[in-house]
Amino acid sequence: MIRVLLWKDMRLIRTIALLAILSVPSVLLLGGIVCFIVQDESIGGQTTVAKLAATFGGGTAYLQAIGYFTVTVCAGCILAGERQDRTCEFLACLPPLRWHHLVSKWLVVVGFILLWLLIYGALFLTTVQLEQSFGTKRFSEQLMPIGGMAQLLIGCSGIAWAASAIARSSVIPILVGFITPGFVVPLIGMLFQFFEISVDLPNQTPLMLAAVCLLGVAGFVAGAFFYLIRSEE
């Protein structure tokens, strides 16, 4: 039964997931074209191999934002999407229990997060290795570590998941999941100042990512609760 539900839930995010996966070679190809056209030593030197190294670094930097956006969209659509196209009313008449639907949707979201982390991790490690070979750190130091990216994706998707369990449309959950982490970061900074807590700049980012991640975990729990107790009109 879960297998059938998984295939059903994958249709809700298949378009955005496919676009996200296709964006990887597209962004790298575009970055390669730019690197070969622009004659600038700052983007990786003039040799072909050095420019390819810059392609991986610059492309991975753009893919950070693409992953953040697409994961948020998927989490924001996975629950509200069926309410929006009214298939939830049809599903209420079928044998699977509500928690079966919940588990299926959760597995789809987590599976997409893991897939994107695998893609991002491969590009991140490739960037680090290439730049080490040329003795540069133009992009590798600017990229978010794999662990930090995982925390960010869990945070934004959990927030969107919670909103999706309540909203009737997927637009609001997507916006909430996308912008909330941006409010959490300055809020934590204000709390540090209010309580006169001194934190070194290198340690601030991990703390803020951890806070976003915990907020996302809480969002997954709250979203599951709202989804299970909600009665579909």
Secondary structure by P-SEA (a helix, b strand, c coil): caaaaaaaaaaacaaaaaaaaaaaaaaaaaaaaaaaaccccccccccaaaaaaaaaaaaaaaaaaaaaaaaaaaaaccccccccccaaaaaaaccccaaaaaaaaaaaaaaaaaaaaaaaaaaaaaaaaaaaaacccccccccccaaaaaaaaaaaaaaaaaaaaccccaaaaaaaaacaaaaaaaaaaaaaaaacccccccaaaaaaaaaaaaaaaaaaaaaaaaaaacccc
